[in-house]
């Protein structure tokens, strides 16, 4: 018997159950609305000082060819072997999320022909970096850095400027830090040092204390042994030969000049023979900005950098000296939180240009630069240029109202020459009174 008028009820389609909540990936961090005043304060401070020192903003893609980092950072570096996010894309290309900024900036320098611009070229970069590493204090798998680089200047004064600038950014943020500094020498003197280092670590009493990673590093990149964070490796490295004892004369003179200027500028520094920065491209100067840490055996690094004179050529460009540094934004913010630093306001565009001739005048100009800036005056300069004509041309180009000039005569007389850039008139001022006079003329007193 057939049933009539039977209603068929459609069954509901089954969907996969939604998770109760989504969580951010390990090592990632959200920046929330309440966090941004502090982020803005850090970036404003860094960008303002970058502007004072003549650095111009650049940006590079998040994705680059994997081979760029293999060649620049070194195939044996931890970045390449352990930390990089890399994959093959739909076109079959080997791609990497940028683990550091410098190789991409150098690639851009070469690709866009920056060598044809007036040298030195000074760049400011800011953005996120990605490293699949164990999350650390103030260092996430996606973290942010501010990079400053100077291309086309071999003088140790360029090293001094980036170190001085790094220290001033940290100081202006209200953080007390010192500079750890070392020299890695060059291709002429480094091989001899590496031989001495290998001889030291091949002694059984030293080799037996090394971790497994460092035993491998001895075969591939001996300098990296000095950078290990394992307590036993740190301990044995303390008695290892020091690179500064094996520097060739040009490298020694370069390093001594930097230290002399840091002394003159009262920048606190510590000679750290174990500092190597962990990347293959550094030559001569390496440095870090560090603060004592309550939870770690080593001081907390806020950032660092150094000189990389061979990297542009190594990546396919023409030989170009270069140096720079990076600061970790999250680590700076961590220190601001610990010190309860208040947010500061931005400043105006510059109206004074500082020009100088000779090392003594440069040192005095650097000191005056900070004195004028700290009373609210805004200044531009070019400490690495030797030609007064070139400096005055730059002063005119940036639209400075006044130029303050210190030469050998002014240095001996204790005076400074004030030039009105609009009328061309000049007058001699007492150096001790220049801060007061300029503050009054520019309405900052």
N, C-alpha and C positions, 0 to 999 in steps of 0.2 A: 504494500500500500504506500502510495506516494504522499508525502506530507505537503500540504498546500500552505502558501503565504508564510513561508519560513524566512525570517530576516537574517541576512549575513552581516555580521559585525566585523569591520576591518580591525585588524590587530595593530596596535601602535608600533612604529618603527623603533627599534632599539638603537640608542646612541651610546657611544663610549662615555662612561662617566667622567665628568670634568674633575680635575684635581681640586681639592678643597682650597688651595691657594697656590699661586706661582711665586717662586722665590728667585732673587737675583743669583747669578752664578757665583761660585766660590771665587773670592779675590776681587769681586767687582763692588762698586760703591755708588749709591745714588747721591747726587748733590741736590739737596732740598731747598725750597725757597728761603728758609731761615739761614741757610749756610752762605748764601751768595754775598751778603755784605762783606764777609771776611774774604771770600774769593776776590771780590772786586777791589778790596783794599790791597791785597797782595799784587794783583795784576796792575792796578793803577800805579803803585809804588815802583814796580819794575819797569813799566812802560814809560813812566815819567823820567826815570833815570836813563833809560835807553835813549829817549829823545834828547836829553841834556848832552849825552855823550855821542850823539850823531848816528845811532843805529836805526836802520830802516826795516819795517815789517816785511816779512816774507812768509809764505805758507807752502807746504808740500802735500802730496796725496797721502792718505792713510795706507794705501796699498802700493807696494813697489815690487820689482823683480827680486826674487829670493837671492839671486846671484849677487846683487848689490851688497847685501849684508854678509854673504859668504866671503866676498873679496875684501870688504872694508873692515869689518869687525874681526875677521879671522875664522877659519873653519873650525879651529880648536877652542874658540871662546865659548863660555857658558851660554852666551846669548844665542849662538848658532846651534850648538849641540844639545841644549837642554830647554831653552826658554822661548824660542820663537814660535809664533802661530803661523804655520805655513801650510799651503795646500796647492793642488793642481786645479786650475779653473776650467771652465767649459771649453776654452780654446786650447787646452793642453799646456798652458804656460804655468811655470812654477812661481807662485805668488807668496808674499809674506805681508802680514800686518806689521807696520813699522815698530821695531823694538827700541829704536833710538832715532834721534833726529838728524845727527850730523851727516851720515851718508846721503840722505835724501837732499839735504841742503847743498852738499858738494855736487851731487848729480845735477841739481838745478843750476848751480854756478857754471858748470861745464856746458850743459845743454843750451843755456840761454846766452852764452858768450859774455858773462860778467867780466871776464878778463879784459874786455875792450872798454870797460867803464874806468873812470878815474880811480886809481887804487890809493889807499886800501878801501875795499868794500866792507861795510859793517852792517850785519844783519841781525834782526830780532825775530825769533820764531816762538810760537806758543801752540801747544796742542797735546792730544792724548797719545800715549805709547802703550804697547801691549807686550807683556811677557808672561809666559806660562811658568811662573816661578812660585815657590812657596810664599804666600803673603807675609809681608814683613811690617814692622812698625812704620806706618805712614807710607807704605809702598804696596800698591794693589796691582792686580794683573792688568787692569787698565788704570794707568796713572797719568798725570799731566806734568809737563816740564816747560820751562822758559829757557830758550837757548840764545846765547849771544856769540857771534862769530866774527872774526876779523880776517879777511882774505887779502893777500898781497902785501903783507908787512912782516919782514923778517926781524925787525929790531926787537930787542928785549923789552922796549917800552910798550909794545903791543901786549906782551904778556903781563906787564905791570898794570896796564889799563884794565884788562879783563879781570885780574885778581882784585884790583882796587874796586872796580865796579861791583863784583860779586859781593865783596865784603860790605860795601856801602848799602846795597839793597837789603841785606840781612840786618845791618845796623839800623836803617831807616824803619824797618818793620818792628824794631824794639827787641831783637834777638841778639844775644851775646854769643859770638862764635869766633873761632880762630881758624887760621889757614894752615892746613897740613900741606907741605910742599916737598917735592923731590924732583930730581932730574934723571931721566932715563937715557941720557946721552943720545948718540946718533949711530948711524951704520958704521962709522969708523971706530968708535970706542966701545960700543955695546957688546960686540962679539967677545972681546977679551974679558969683559965683566961676566958674561954668561959662562965662559969656561971656568972662571973662578967660582961662580955660584954652583956649577955642576960638581966641581971637585969637593966643595963643602958638603953638599947633600948626598954625595955618593959614599961618604964616610958612614960606616954601618950604624954608629950611634945616632947619627942624624936621620938617615934613611928609615930606620926602624920606627921612628916617631911619626912619620908622615901618614896621612890618611890615604886610602886607595886612590882617590881622585888625584892627589898631588903626586903620587908615584907615576901616574900616567902623564901628568903635566910635565914632569921632568924629561920625558921623552919627546914631547910635542912642543911645549912652550914653557921653558923653565921659569921665566919671570912670574908666571901666574901662581907659582908656589908661594910667593911672598904675599899674595892677595887672599890666601885661603882664610876662612873664618873659623876653622876648627881650632879649639884651644891648644892642642898639642902642636899643630903646625905653626900657630902664632908664636908659641914659646920657642921653637927651634929656629924660627926666622929671626928672632932678636939678635942672635949671634952670627948671622950670615954676613958675608961681605957686603959692603955698601957701594952702590953705583957711583956716588959722588967721589969716591976714592979712585975711580978709574976713568973719569971724564977726560976727554982730549982737551987741549987748550981752548979751542973755540967754544966748546960746550961749557967749559968751566967759566970762561969770561962771561958768557951769556947768563949763566946761573948767578954768578956773583953780582952782576949788574942788577938783576931782578931783586936780589936780597937787599942790596944797598938802597934801592928805591923803596922797598917795603919798610925798611928801617926808618928812612926819612919821612915816610908817610904815616908812621906809627901804626901800621897794620900788624896785629899780633899774628905770628906764624910759628910753626914748629917744623923742624926738619925731620921728616918721616921717611926713613930709608926703606920701609916696607910698602910704601905707596906706589902702585903700578897702574891702577885704574882698570885693569882687566881687559883692555882692548888693544889689538895689535897695531893700530895706526898712530899711537902717540910717540912723539920724539921730543927729547929734551924735557921741557917743563910739564909736570903733572901736579895738580893740586886739588884739595877738597876743602869745603867749609864744614867744620864739625862742631858739635856741642856735646858736652858730657851726657851720657845716658844712664838713667837710674836702673834700667832693666837689662842692659847688655854689657858685655865685657869691653867692647870697643865703643868709642864715641859715635854718636849718631851723625851720619853724613847728610847734610842738607843739599848737597850737590857738589859739582866739581868739573874739572876740565883739564886743559893743557894745550900743548902745541902739536900740530899734525902737519908738518911741512911737506910730507911726501904723499898725502892722501889724494890730493887733486890729480897729481900725475898718475898715481896708482889706479885711479878710476877712469883714466883715459884723457885727462886734460893736460895742459902744459904745466911745467913745474911752477908751483905757486905756494909760497909760505902761508901758513894759516894757524890761528889759535882761537880758542873759545871756551865756553863753559855752559853748564846747564844747572838749573835749580829745580828741585822737586816741589811742586806746588802743595801737594798734600802734606809733605813733611814740614814745610814752612807754616802751614795752617795749624799743624799739630803743636808746633812751638808757640804760635800765637795764643792758642787755647790755654796752654800751660802757663803762659805769662800774663794772661788776661789783658792783652793789648787791645786798645780801643781803635776803632776805624778812623782813618784820617781822610781829609778832603784832597781833591786834586789841585794842581797849580797851573799858572798861566804859561803862555809861550815865552821863549827866551828874548831878552833885549840886550844882553851883554855878550861880547865875544872875547875870550882870553887868548892872546897870542904870545908866543915866547920863542927865545933863541938860546940854545945850549941846555945842557943837562941841569945846571944849577937853576936856571930860570924855569925849566919844566917842573922841577920839584917844588919851587915856590909857587908856581901857577896851580899845581894840583892842590896844594894846601889852601891857596886863596879861593880856588874853585869851590871847595867845601864850605869855607867861611861865608862866602857870598850867598851860596845856595841856602845855608841854614838860617839866614836872616830874611829869606823870602825872595831873594833876587833870582832871576832865571838866566842861565848862561849856556853858551855853546863854546866849543873848543876843538882843536885838532892837535893833540899832544904829540902825535907821531910825525907831523910835518915839520921839516927843518926850514923851509923857505918862508920868510915873512910875507913876501908877495903872495904866495899861495894861500896863506892864512887870512890875509886881508881880503883876498878874492872870495874866500869862503864866508868871511864875516859879512861881506856885501850880499852874497848869494842867499844867506839865511835871513837877511833883513835886520841884522843887529843894529840897534841905535848907537851903541858905543862899542869901541874896542879898547881893551886894556892891554898894553904891550910891555913885556918885561924882556930886556936884553942884557948883555953883559954889563953895560954902563949902568943901567938901572939897578942891576943886582948889586953892584959895588956901592952905588950912591944911596941905596935904600929907598928908591923912588919907583914910580910906575908911570908910563906914558898913557894919557887918556886921549883917544881920538874920537871926535864926533863924526860918525860915518856919513851924515847928511851934508854938513858944511865942509868937512875935511880939516877943521881946526883941531889943534892939539895943545895939550897943556900937561905940565909935569905935576904929579901929586906925590905927597908923602905916602909911602907904602903902608905905614901903620894907620893912616887915616882913610885909606881908600874905601874900606867897608862902610864907614860912617857916611862918607861923601856920596857914594853911589846909592846907598839906601835913601838918603835925603832927596837926591835928584830924581829918583824913580818912585818916590812916595811910599817907601816901605818902612820908614822909621816911625 
